[in-house]
């Protein structure tokens, strides 16, 4: 991979494969115990009638996976650190493991009494170590940006009472801060523990098994069979395969590396420029996080925050996700038509039947998972059931059969995913304390809303977009989403009266686009590394391809029918208008429209405007949907007619000559 993407891919690189055999065994034991603990806790198993205490469960999870961070995630991404594990990482792993075991043994006392500040010197020292270790796990996985943000916001409680105006808040001492973080419900025993231990861990186990069994290959083959023969086939394969695979993995960068290693070279071979190929993969991988049925596990977290069933969230995300991927498909098709690109040769395309025949296991398992989540409402147990079913079905095919070697690889994949997320979530406990304890963020958001005018919904939403983008620059959209969902969304709902679920989806959409929007654009930079293209050029192209996600969130906030929160009739005609409008808009952006051909610059500008107005769902009493749609349709029709007349005239002249 090109050096330009080294920092962007730091979260995707670990040294597990380079560990000595003994340490690999240690990691596998830790992973096995950690996953076993989650099954024991979530399924309510007992020992002599006693259930596992929640606080004890969280500490034991941290013992297994937070300690593994220092075994598999190196201090720096250099050759020496990637191939050899230094003594201090072994010490840190042992210290974290021992500290968390101590915390687990004291769980009952921590639950009954207030350990902020810690009551003993031992508790203080170990909590201080955990405090510093959490910052280092975040830095190793997500880099300095997350570390800096967590330190700034987390230590705010130490001097909040000295801040002016709306930034004023209640201050706490350093021992109290350390106690809150390690032993309190606002620190690692709060949101981080709940998100990992009771919501995400099953999905991470499922994703690890899916990846180890070659699920990514099935999605690529399926997309190849369905779209490979059409013009620009490899680009359409990238869009479809990355959408499905990204919904399961929950990580755009993992998605880029997993599917992009195939799709990007294929796109380049068929004529797509390197920067365009990288941009397509980056944009498609990013959209996976809003793609049902899994939505990168964010659907489960969102359902928990909003207080609605899981099914409500994935149904709400259907239309925005479909519109986003439709916009991508229209643009890559228009580019292929404008530049004369063809599809893949028939001999390089698997048949649809063979792709389905080889991958029926994954179809059955995904259907089973969705059924368990929506119909049976198994909740956090559903992905464990689905993983078990996938394991059993693997024995029906020699290629997928879960041999001991494959099972170890699957266990390693699961453990690496969980370790990665836990390493990220630990410092988020500090961030949550800095935001919630002093109360400054609540006052600041309220003041901003008051200054802009609570009735001016557009201004308030634009401020929310800016906040989401800044938080999204940290990367790992699910992390800032948790922070904003717990702090900002309730105030936005109170100020604007907008639909709670719509606002959650709104914020999350703008969090994920930070990964492809300059100047940070980490996901686009990873794709640029695979494509061998200029990172910033790739990022700008990805932003253009993803144009739909920049305005669709406003659409479903203005009219909740686009997330199935209105009448079905209204939902259908708005969806159809959006499809038509996005088709015209995407053609204008790309410079080619079906049945019209290449577009002049003035026609492109007007078609973008016309397409946007056709799709616009209306706002207020003046800008109704039918008024904007009629205006947009008139603009588009006029431009199309003028372009067709001009093209016909030019053709006649050429024939005359």
C-alpha positions in Angstrom: 0.0 0.0 0.0 1.2 3.5 -0.8 2.8 5.5 2.0 0.1 8.1 1.7 -2.3 5.8 3.3 -0.1 4.5 6.1 -1.7 6.6 8.8 -5.2 6.0 7.6 -4.8 2.3 7.8 -3.3 2.1 11.2 -6.5 0.8 12.6 -6.5 -2.0 10.0 -3.0 -3.3 10.7 -1.9 -5.5 13.5 0.9 -7.9 14.2 -1.1 -11.0 15.3 0.2 -13.1 12.4 3.8 -12.1 13.4 3.4 -13.1 17.1 5.4 -16.1 18.4 3.4 -19.3 18.6 3.1 -19.0 22.4 1.7 -15.5 22.3 -0.7 -16.5 19.6 -2.0 -19.3 21.9 -2.3 -16.7 24.7 -4.3 -14.5 22.4 -6.6 -17.3 21.3 -7.2 -18.3 25.0 -8.1 -14.7 25.9 -10.4 -14.5 22.9 -12.1 -17.8 23.7 -12.6 -16.9 27.4 -13.9 -13.4 26.4 -16.4 -14.8 23.9 -17.4 -17.5 26.3 -18.1 -14.9 29.0 -20.3 -13.0 26.7 -22.3 -16.1 25.9 -22.6 -17.0 29.6 -23.8 -13.5 30.5 -26.1 -12.7 27.6 -27.9 -16.1 27.7 -28.3 -15.8 31.5 -26.5 -18.9 32.5 -25.9 -19.4 36.2 -23.4 -21.0 38.6 -25.2 -22.5 41.5 -28.0 -20.2 41.0 -25.8 -17.1 40.7 -25.7 -14.9 37.6 -22.7 -13.0 36.5 -22.7 -9.5 37.9 -22.8 -6.9 35.1 -19.9 -4.9 36.4 -17.8 -8.1 36.9 -18.7 -9.1 33.3 -17.4 -5.8 31.9 -14.2 -6.0 33.8 -13.5 -9.6 32.8 -14.2 -8.6 29.1 -11.6 -5.8 29.5 -9.2 -8.3 31.0 -9.4 -10.5 28.0 -9.5 -8.0 25.2 -8.0 -4.7 26.5 -4.9 -6.7 27.5 -4.8 -8.2 24.0 -4.5 -4.7 22.5 -0.9 -4.5 23.6 -0.1 -7.9 22.1 -1.5 -7.4 18.6 -1.5 -3.6 18.2 2.1 -2.2 18.0 3.4 1.0 19.4 4.3 2.3 15.9 3.8 1.0 12.4 7.4 0.3 11.6 9.0 -2.9 10.5 10.6 -3.7 13.8 7.5 -3.1 15.8 5.4 -5.1 13.5 7.7 -8.2 13.6 8.8 -8.2 17.2 6.9 -7.6 20.4 8.9 -5.5 22.9 9.1 -6.3 26.6 7.1 -3.2 27.6 4.1 -4.4 25.6 4.2 -7.7 27.4 4.3 -5.9 30.7 1.4 -3.6 29.8 -0.7 -6.6 28.7 0.0 -8.3 32.0 -0.7 -5.2 34.1 -4.0 -4.6 32.3 -5.0 -8.2 32.7 -4.1 -8.2 36.4 -5.8 -4.9 37.1 -9.0 -5.9 35.5 -9.1 -9.2 37.4 -8.7 -7.2 40.6 -11.5 -4.9 39.6 -13.7 -7.9 38.9 -13.1 -9.3 42.3 -14.2 -6.0 43.8 -17.2 -5.6 41.7 -19.7 -6.1 44.5 -18.0 -3.5 46.6 -17.8 -1.1 43.7 -21.5 -1.6 43.1 -22.5 -1.0 46.7 -20.2 1.9 47.5 -18.9 5.0 45.7 -15.4 4.4 44.6 -14.9 8.0 43.3 -12.4 8.9 44.6 -11.0 5.4 45.1 -11.1 4.2 48.8 -7.6 2.7 49.0 -4.1 3.3 47.6 -4.2 0.1 45.6 -7.5 1.1 44.0 -6.1 4.5 43.2 -2.9 3.2 41.6 -4.7 0.6 39.5 -7.4 3.0 38.4 -4.6 5.5 37.4 -2.9 2.8 35.4 -6.2 1.9 33.7 -6.8 5.6 33.0 -3.5 6.0 31.2 -3.7 2.6 29.5 -7.1 3.5 28.0 -5.6 6.6 26.4 -2.9 4.5 24.9 -5.2 1.8 23.5 -7.1 4.6 21.7 -3.9 6.1 20.3 -2.6 2.8 19.0 -5.8 2.0 17.1 -7.2 5.4 16.0 -4.1 7.6 16.2 -3.4 10.9 17.8 -6.7 12.7 16.9 -8.8 10.5 19.2 -6.2 10.7 22.0 -6.1 14.5 21.8 -9.9 14.9 21.7 -10.3 12.5 24.7 -7.7 14.3 26.7 -9.1 17.7 26.0 -12.7 16.9 26.7 -12.0 14.3 29.4 -9.8 16.5 31.6 -12.3 19.4 31.2 -13.8 18.4 34.5 -10.6 19.4 36.3 -11.0 23.1 35.5 -14.7 23.5 34.3 -15.6 25.9 37.1 -12.9 28.4 35.9 -14.4 28.6 32.4 -16.5 31.6 31.3 -20.1 31.8 30.2 -21.8 28.7 28.9 -18.5 26.8 29.2 -18.8 27.0 33.0 -19.5 23.7 34.8 -18.9 21.7 37.9 -15.2 20.7 38.6 -13.9 17.5 40.1 -10.6 16.5 41.5 -8.1 14.2 39.7 -8.8 11.3 42.0 -12.5 11.7 41.4 -12.0 11.8 37.7 -9.9 8.6 37.8 -12.6 7.0 40.1 -15.4 8.0 37.8 -13.5 6.6 34.8 -12.6 3.2 36.3 -15.3 2.5 38.8 -18.3 4.7 37.9 -21.3 4.3 35.7 -20.2 7.2 33.5 -16.8 5.6 32.7 -15.9 2.2 31.4 -18.7 0.6 33.3 -21.2 2.8 31.6 -21.8 3.3 27.9 -18.5 1.6 26.6 -19.3 -1.5 28.6 -22.9 -1.7 27.6 -22.2 -1.0 23.9 -19.5 -3.6 23.7 -20.7 -6.2 26.2 -24.4 -6.3 25.5 -24.9 -4.9 22.0 -21.9 -5.3 19.6 -20.0 -8.4 20.7 -22.4 -10.9 19.1 -22.3 -9.0 15.8 -18.5 -8.9 15.9 -18.4 -12.6 16.5 -20.7 -13.1 13.6 -18.7 -10.8 11.3 -15.4 -12.6 12.3 -16.9 -16.0 11.4 -18.3 -14.6 8.1 -14.9 -13.1 7.1 -13.0 -16.3 8.0 -15.4 -18.4 6.0 -14.9 -16.3 2.9 -18.2 -14.4 2.9 -16.6 -11.5 1.2 -15.8 -13.7 -1.8 -19.5 -14.6 -2.1 -20.7 -11.0 -2.2 -18.1 -10.2 -4.9 -19.1 -13.2 -7.0 -22.8 -12.5 -6.6 -22.2 -8.9 -7.8 -20.0 -10.1 -10.7 -22.7 -12.4 -11.8 -25.4 -9.8 -11.6 -23.6 -6.7 -13.0 -20.2 -7.8 -14.4 -21.4 -8.0 -18.1 -22.8 -4.5 -18.2 -20.8 -1.4 -19.2 -18.6 -0.3 -16.4 -19.3 -3.7 -14.8 -16.4 -3.8 -12.3 -17.5 -0.4 -10.9 -21.0 -1.7 -10.4 -19.7 -4.8 -8.8 -17.7 -2.6 -6.4 -20.9 -0.6 -5.5 -23.1 -3.7 -4.9 -20.5 -5.9 -3.2 -19.2 -3.1 -0.9 -22.7 -2.2 0.1 -23.6 -5.7 1.2 -20.2 -6.5 2.8 -20.0 -3.1 4.5 -23.4 -3.6 6.1 -21.9 -6.7 7.9 -18.4 -5.5 8.8 -19.3 -2.0 10.0 -15.9 -0.6 9.1 -15.5 1.3 5.8 -11.7 0.9 5.9 -12.0 -2.9 6.4 -14.5 -2.9 3.6 -12.1 -1.0 1.3 -9.3 -3.4 2.0 -11.4 -6.5 1.8 -13.4 -5.8 -1.4 -11.2 -3.1 -2.9 -8.2 -5.4 -3.2 -10.2 -7.1 -6.0 -12.5 -4.4 -7.4 -10.0 -1.5 -7.7 -7.6 -3.5 -9.9 -10.5 -4.8 -12.0 -11.9 -1.3 -12.5 -8.4 0.0 -13.5 -8.0 -2.9 -16.0 -11.3 -2.0 -17.7 -10.4 1.7 -18.2 -11.4 3.6 -15.0 -8.7 6.0 -13.9 -7.0 5.1 -10.6 -8.4 8.0 -8.6 -11.9 7.2 -9.9 -11.6 3.5 -9.1 -10.4 4.3 -5.5 -13.2 6.9 -5.1 -15.9 4.4 -6.2 -14.7 1.9 -3.7 -14.4 4.5 -0.9 -17.9 5.9 -1.5 -19.5 2.4 -1.8 -17.7 1.1 1.4 -18.8 4.2 3.4 -22.5 3.6 2.5 -22.4 0.1 4.0 -22.9 1.6 7.5 -26.5 2.8 6.5 -27.2 -0.3 4.5 -29.8 -2.7 6.0 -30.1 -5.3 7.3 -27.2 -5.0 9.7 -26.0 -1.4 9.1 -22.6 -2.2 10.6 -24.4 -2.9 13.9 -25.3 0.7 14.4 -29.0 -0.2 13.9 -28.9 -2.1 17.2 -27.3 0.8 19.0 -29.7 3.3 17.4 -32.7 1.2 18.4 -31.4 1.2 22.0 -31.0 5.0 22.1 -34.4 5.8 20.3 -36.3 3.2 22.3 -37.8 1.4 19.2 -37.5 -2.1 17.9 -34.6 -3.0 15.7 -36.9 -3.6 12.8 -38.1 0.0 12.9 -34.5 1.3 12.4 -33.6 -0.9 9.5 -36.9 -0.2 7.8 -36.3 3.6 8.3 -32.8 3.3 6.7 -34.1 1.4 3.6 -35.0 4.3 1.4 -32.0 6.6 2.2 -29.6 3.6 1.6 -31.3 2.6 -1.7 -31.2 6.2 -2.9 -27.5 6.5 -2.0 -26.5 3.4 -3.9 -28.8 4.3 -6.8 -27.0 7.6 -7.1 -23.7 5.7 -7.2 -24.8 3.3 -9.8 -26.2 6.0 -12.1 -22.9 7.9 -11.9 -20.6 5.0 -12.6 -22.9 3.9 -15.5 -22.9 7.5 -16.9 -19.1 7.6 -16.6 -18.8 4.3 -18.5 -21.2 5.4 -21.2 -19.4 8.8 -21.6 -16.0 7.3 -21.9 -17.0 4.1 -23.8 -16.1 1.6 -21.1 -17.4 -2.0 -21.6 -18.2 -4.8 -19.2 -16.1 -7.8 -18.3 -15.7 -10.7 -20.8 -18.3 -13.4 -20.3 -15.6 -16.0 -19.5 -14.5 -13.9 -16.5 -18.1 -13.7 -15.0 -19.5 -16.5 -12.9 -23.1 -17.5 -13.5 -25.6 -16.2 -11.1 -26.8 -19.8 -10.3 -23.2 -20.9 -9.5 -22.7 -17.9 -7.3 -25.9 -18.5 -5.4 -25.2 -22.2 -5.2 -21.7 -21.7 -3.7 -22.9 -19.0 -1.3 -26.3 -20.3 -0.3 -25.0 -20.7 3.3 -24.5 -17.0 3.7 -28.0 -16.2 2.2 -29.6 -18.7 4.7 -27.6 -17.4 7.6 -28.3 -13.7 6.8 -32.0 -14.5 6.4 -32.0 -16.4 9.7 -30.2 -13.4 11.5 -32.7 -10.9 10.2 -35.6 -13.2 11.1 -34.2 -13.6 14.6 -33.8 -9.9 15.0 -37.1 -8.8 13.6 -39.6 -11.6 14.2 -38.3 -13.5 17.2 -36.7 -10.4 18.7 -33.8 -12.3 20.1 -31.8 -9.1 20.4 -28.1 -9.5 21.3 -28.5 -13.3 21.2 -29.5 -13.4 17.5 -25.9 -13.1 16.0 -24.7 -15.9 18.3 -27.5 -18.1 17.0 -26.6 -17.1 13.4 -22.9 -17.8 14.1 -23.7 -21.2 15.4 -25.9 -22.0 12.3 -23.1 -20.8 10.0 -20.7 -23.1 11.8 -23.0 -26.1 11.3 -23.8 -25.3 7.7 -20.1 -24.9 6.9 -19.9 -28.7 7.0 -22.2 -29.1 4.0 -19.4 -28.0 1.7 -15.8 -29.1 1.5 -14.6 -25.6 0.7 -16.3 -23.9 3.6 -15.9 -26.8 6.1 -14.8 -25.5 9.4 -11.5 -27.5 9.9 -9.5 -26.9 13.0 -7.2 -24.5 11.1 -10.2 -22.6 9.8 -11.8 -22.5 13.2 -8.6 -21.0 14.7 -8.6 -18.5 11.9 -12.2 -17.6 12.7 -11.5 -17.3 16.4 -8.6 -15.0 15.6 -10.7 -12.9 13.3 -13.4 -12.5 16.0 -10.9 -11.7 18.7 -9.1 -9.1 16.6 -12.4 -7.4 15.8 -13.5 -7.3 19.4 -10.0 -6.2 20.6 -10.1 -3.4 18.0 -13.5 -2.0 19.2 -12.7 -2.4 22.9 -9.4 -0.5 22.4 -11.4 2.3 20.8 -14.3 2.3 23.4 -12.1 2.5 26.5 -11.0 6.2 26.1 -14.6 7.0 25.1 -15.4 6.5 28.8 -13.2 9.5 29.6 -14.8 11.5 26.8 -18.3 10.8 28.2 -17.3 11.9 31.7 -15.9 15.2 30.3 -19.1 15.8 28.4 -21.7 14.7 30.9 -20.3 15.5 34.4 -19.7 19.3 34.1 -22.8 19.9 32.0 -21.1 22.4 29.7 -22.1 20.7 26.4 -25.7 20.8 27.3 -25.5 24.5 28.1 -23.5 25.2 25.0 -25.9 23.4 22.6 -28.8 25.2 24.3 -27.1 28.5 23.9 -26.3 27.9 20.2 -29.9 26.9 19.5 -31.2 30.0 21.4 -28.9 32.3 19.4 -29.9 30.8 16.1 -33.5 30.7 16.9 -35.1 27.4 17.8 -37.7 27.9 15.1 -35.1 28.2 12.4 -34.8 24.5 11.8 -32.5 24.7 8.8 -29.9 26.7 10.8 -30.0 24.4 13.7 -29.6 21.4 11.4 -26.6 23.0 9.6 -24.9 23.5 13.0 -25.6 19.8 13.7 -24.0 18.9 10.4 -20.9 20.9 11.2 -20.7 19.3 14.7 -21.2 15.8 13.1 -18.5 16.4 10.5 -15.9 17.6 13.2 -16.6 14.6 15.4 -16.6 12.3 12.4 -13.1 13.4 11.5 -11.9 11.3 14.4 -13.0 8.3 12.3 -14.9 5.2 13.4 -18.3 6.9 13.0 -20.0 4.6 15.5 -17.9 6.2 18.4 -18.8 9.8 17.9 -22.3 8.7 17.1 -22.6 7.3 20.6 -21.3 10.5 22.1 -23.6 12.8 20.1 -26.6 10.5 20.5 -26.3 10.7 24.2 -25.7 14.5 24.4 -26.8 16.5 21.4 -29.8 14.7 19.9 -32.1 15.1 22.9 -31.6 18.9 22.7 -32.1 19.0 19.0 -35.4 17.2 19.4 -36.5 19.6 22.2 -35.5 22.6 20.1 -36.9 21.6 16.7 -39.7 19.1 17.5 -38.4 16.9 14.7 -38.7 13.1 14.7 -36.2 11.5 17.1 -35.3 8.6 14.8 -34.9 10.9 11.8 -32.5 13.0 13.7 -30.4 10.0 14.8 -30.2 8.9 11.2 -29.4 12.5 10.1 -26.4 12.8 12.5 -25.1 9.4 11.6 -25.2 10.1 7.9 -23.0 13.2 8.4 -20.7 11.4 10.7 -19.9 8.7 8.1 -19.2 11.1 5.2 -16.3 12.7 7.1 -14.4 9.6 6.0 -14.6 10.6 2.3 -14.8 14.4 2.7 -11.5 16.4 2.6 -9.4 17.4 4.3 -9.3 14.2 6.5 -11.1 11.6 4.3 -9.4 8.6 5.9 -11.4 6.0 4.0 -10.7 7.7 0.6 -7.0 7.8 1.5 -7.0 4.1 2.2 -8.6 3.5 -1.2 -6.1 5.8 -2.8 -3.3 3.7 -1.4 -4.8 0.6 -3.0 -5.4 2.4 -6.3 -2.0 4.1 -6.4 -3.7 7.5 -6.9 -3.3 11.0 -5.4 -5.2 10.9 -2.0 -6.8 14.3 -2.2 -8.0 13.8 -5.8 -9.5 10.5 -4.8 -11.2 12.1 -1.8 -12.7 14.9 -3.9 -14.0 12.4 -6.5 -15.5 10.2 -3.7 -17.3 13.3 -2.3 -18.8 14.0 -5.7 -19.8 10.4 -6.2 -21.5 10.4 -2.7 -23.4 13.6 -3.4 -26.7 12.0 -2.5 -25.8 11.5 1.1 -25.0 15.2 1.5 -28.7 16.2 1.0 -30.9 13.1 1.5 -30.7 13.4 5.3 -32.3 16.9 5.1 -35.0 15.3 2.9 -36.1 12.7 5.4 -35.9 15.1 8.3 -38.2 17.5 6.5 -40.5 14.7 5.5 -40.4 11.6 7.7 -42.4 9.6 5.0 -39.0 8.9 3.5 -38.1 6.8 6.5 -41.6 5.2 6.6 -42.9 7.5 9.4 -45.8 8.6 7.3 -48.5 7.2 5.1 -47.4 4.5 2.7 -48.9 6.4 -0.3 -46.8 9.5 0.5 -43.7 7.3 1.0 -44.2 5.6 -2.4 -44.6 8.8 -4.5 -41.8 10.6 -2.6 -39.5 7.6 -3.2 -40.4 7.6 -6.9 -39.7 11.3 -7.2 -36.4 10.9 -5.4 -35.4 8.1 -7.8 -36.2 10.3 -10.8 -34.6 13.4 -9.4 -31.4 11.6 -8.4 -31.2 10.0 -11.8 -31.3 13.4 -13.5 -29.0 15.0 -10.9 -26.4 12.2 -11.1 -26.4 12.4 -14.9 -25.8 16.2 -14.6 -22.9 15.6 -12.1 -21.3 13.0 -14.4 -22.0 14.8 -17.7 -24.0 12.1 -19.4 -27.7 11.3 -19.4 -29.4 8.2 -20.9 -31.2 8.9 -24.1 -29.6 12.3 -24.3 -25.8 11.5 -24.4 -23.0 13.9 -23.4 -24.0 17.1 -21.7 -22.7 20.6 -22.1 -21.6 22.4 -19.0 -24.7 24.6 -18.8 -26.9 21.6 -19.2 -25.1 19.8 -16.4 -25.6 22.7 -14.0 -29.3 23.0 -14.8 -29.9 19.3 -14.6 -28.3 19.1 -11.2 -30.7 21.9 -10.1 -33.7 20.4 -11.8 -33.0 16.9 -10.4 -32.6 18.3 -6.9 -35.9 20.1 -7.1 -37.7 17.1 -8.4 -36.4 15.0 -5.4 -37.0 17.8 -2.8 -39.8 16.6 -0.5 -40.9 20.1 0.4 -40.4 22.4 3.4 -43.0 24.5 5.2 -46.2 25.9 3.7 -44.5 27.6 0.7 -42.0 25.1 -0.7 -44.4 22.2 -1.0 -43.2 19.0 -2.7 -45.5 19.4 -5.7 -44.3 22.9 -6.4 -40.6 22.2 -6.3 -41.1 18.9 -8.3 -43.0 20.8 -11.0 -40.3 23.5 -11.3 -37.6 20.9 -11.3 -39.4 18.8 -13.9 -39.9 21.8 -16.1 -36.2 22.7 -15.9 -35.1 19.2 -16.7 -37.5 18.7 -19.5 -36.5 22.0 -21.1 -32.8 21.1 -20.9 -33.3 17.6 -22.2 -35.4 18.9 -25.1 -32.8 21.6 -26.0 -30.0 19.0 -25.9 -31.9 16.5 -28.1 -32.8 19.2 -30.6 -29.2 20.4 -30.7 -27.9 16.8 -31.1 -30.4 16.1 -33.9 -29.4 19.3 -35.7 -25.7 18.4 -35.5 -26.4 14.9 -36.8 -28.4 16.2 -39.8 -25.5 18.6 -40.6 -23.0 15.8 -40.5 -25.2 13.7 -42.7 -25.5 16.5 -45.2 -21.8 17.0 -45.3 
